[in-house]
């Protein structure tokens, strides 16, 4: 059985869990404004763009809030369906996202296992504020690599703090339930003995 690259790309981009790979807490979603568009909605939206836009292998596309690459992945597929090679299509897709973990997911999604092209996604998919970024996609140099590493550490620290908060809330809730259970048990015993409690 012969499997072509387009089929591999489609499978890699489309066959994943919705919003996969990142624990998105309410506070994070509220502070970052993250909204993830389902695949079928992305496909429907892109079908409204004239197919001629995907025919030119040099035509560039930019998503200034790329998240995990939902739109960019579908654009990659459309460009390949219209004659671009994987590398041509990948080279003309640009994305920016505020959260480093989303940038990492987007890069992985677009690479489709083609690690020899990682330099393209590291240049074209950047962790930046889409509202203030100057949109100069420079290669990943030491300063930017350091910033991305720092962003990953900060996000990991925030995730750890969130986990600790959840554990603490869970302990408090368990203690409350245990206290409530004890009180109900005591009330039952007093009721059986005919003693009123207030």
N, C-alpha and C positions, 0 to 999 in steps of 0.2 A: 504494500500500500504506500503510495506516494502522498505525502502531506506537503502542501506548499506553504511558504512563509506567511502569506496572507491569512490562511486558516489558523496558523499558530498565533499570529498577532490578534486576530478576532477572539480566539479562545482566551488568551492571556488578559486582554483588556476587558472583555465582557463577562467572563465567568468568574466573578468574585463577589463576595458579600457586599451588599450596599453599605457604604461608609465603613468599610472594613479596615482593620489594622490600628485604629486609634480609639481609645476610650474617650468619648466626648461627653463630659459632664455638663450639666445645665449651666453652671457658672461660666464654663469655657465658651459654650455656644453663645451665651448671652453677651459675653465680653468681646468675642471675636466676630460675631454675626455670621458664623458658619452656617451655610445652607448647602446641602448636597442634593443634586438633581438626579433622580432615577434615570437609568439608561434609556428606557423607552421615551421619556420626556426629552432627553438630549437628542435622540434620533429624530423625533418629531420636529424639534426646533431646527435641527440642521437640514432637514428635508425642505425647509422653506428657503434655504440659500440656493441660488441657481447652481446646478451641477458644474457649470463652466468655471466657477470659483475654485473647484478642486482639480481641474484639468492642468493648470499651469504648475509645473513642479517647483517653480521659484516663488510662488505666491506664499506669503507668510501669514500666520495666524497667531493671535495673542489672546490669552485669557488672563486678565489682571487679577483674578481671584480663583486660581486654578484648582484649589483644594487637592484632591487625590488624583486629578487628571481625567475626570469623567468626560468633559467636553474635548480636551486635547486628544484623548485616546480615540474617540469617535472620528475626529478630524484626521488623525493618522490613518485610520482604516479607510476613510473616504478618499484620501489622497492616493493611497495604494490601489484602491479599486479603480481609480482613474488614471493609472499608468505610472505613478511615481514609484521609485524604489523605496525600500524601507528607510535607507539612509537619507535619501532626498527628502522624504516626508518628515522624518525626525528632525532634520536640519532646519526646517522652516516653521517649526512649532515652538512657541515661546509661552512661558507661564510665570506668574508671580503669585506667591501666597505669603500671608503674614506668619503662618505657623510652620516651623521647620519640619515637624513630623509629616505634615501634609506634603511638603516639598519632597521629602524622602520617598513617600508613597507614590507621588506622581512620577518621579524619576524612575522608580522601579517598574511602575506600570507601563510607562512608555518604552522602556528598554526592551521589554519582552525577552529577557535573557540574553540580549546581544551586548554583552559586557564590553566588547571591543569598541563600542560607540558611547561609552559612559561619558567621555569628554564632551559630547554634544549636549546631553541632558544637564550636565553640571554647569555648562555655560548658559543654556537656554531656559532652564527652570530655576528660578532664584527665590530665596526667602527674603522678601522685601514687603514693605507697606505699599500696596498698589496705588494709594492716593498720593504718596510723596516720592515714589521711585522715579528716577530720571530716565528709565528704560534704555540704559546702555548695558547691553549684555556682554560683559567682559568675561574672559575665561576665569575659572576658579583659581585665584592666586592665594598666596599664604594668608593675606589679611582676610579675605572673604571666607576661606576655609576655617580660620580661627573664629570668625563671627558665627559661622554655622555650627561649629563644635560647641561654642558657648551657648548658642540658642538651644541645642539639643540637651545640654546639661541643665539649663534653666527649666526646660519643659519636663525633664526627668525629675527634677527636684519638686516642681509643682505637682506632678502626678503622685509622687511619694507623699507629699503633704496632704493631697486629696485622699489618698488611701488611708493615711493615719487618721484623718478627720472622720472618714467613714467608719473605721474600726472603733474609734472613740464613741461616735454616735451609736453604733451598734451595741457597744458595752453598756452605755447609759440606758438604751432602750431595753436591753435584757434585764438590767438591774431594776428598772421600773416595772417590767412585767413580773419579775420574781417577787418584788415587794407587793404588787397588786395581788398576785396569787396567794401570798402569805396572808394578806389582809382578808381576802375572801375565805380562806380556810379558817382563820380565826373567827370570822363572822358566822360561818356555818356551825362551828363548834358551840359558840355562844347561843346561836339560835336553837340548837338541839337541847342545850341546857336551860333554855327559857330566859336567857339573859339578853336584855335589849342593849344594842350598841348604837351610838350616834356618830 
